[in-house]
Amino acid sequence: AGAAATVVATPAAIAAGYHFPLPGDVATDAVALVETAYGSTAALTNGYNQYRQALGLAPGTLEYVSGASLPGSASSELTLDISVVAGAAPNSTIRLYSDLGGTPFNAYQQIFFDANRPGVLSSSFPIVGQQTVGSPFQWAFQQLMIDGVLANVTVHMAGGDEGASAAIANGSANVTRGHSSPYTILVGGTSI
């Protein structure tokens, strides 16, 4: 038996497999990412540009809009998020917004009311917890997502890591309310 071929599964390679319609020379809006902490911004920016260079891309721009001085280190979630954007939308500036030690609600507000707001928001971080239907908390979340629509920001929110049951052991497929809104695009993943 022959040796198995190595498959490089970069975001750009996966996008090309789906005939993603965006050529590399198309100008694109900035993309906002919601994160908790960045660690060393110099090290993160350096690592980001090394990754871009490995993909054959020119250096890119990471803008630390908020939270650049917060303690902590870059998570694997952060590095995954920026590498996907770098590969799928290589001409987009990535604008990083922190929850500033609070909740993602805070970061979403920063993005929607930023004078230089990006056209796209991608967040792996939902508003955690289940808001009770009809509660002031659910109303506030929905109003915040409406603010995003009115600000002309397309919101992509991760579907979560809890599987189809959303970690609710009732034998049914579930979506947590903190992950869903009629004003967002819910994004799921799979294994390759």
Secondary structure, 3 states (H helix, E strand, C coil): CCCCCCCCCCHHHHHHHCCCCCCCCCCCCCEEEEECCCCCHHHHHHHHHHHHHHCCCCCCCEEECCCCCCCCCCCHHHHHHHHHHHHHCCCCCEEEEECCCCCHHHHHHHHHCCCCCCCEEEECCCCCCCCCCCCHHHHHHHHHHHHHHHCCCEEEEECCCCCCCCCCCCCCCCCCHHHCCCCCEEECCCCC
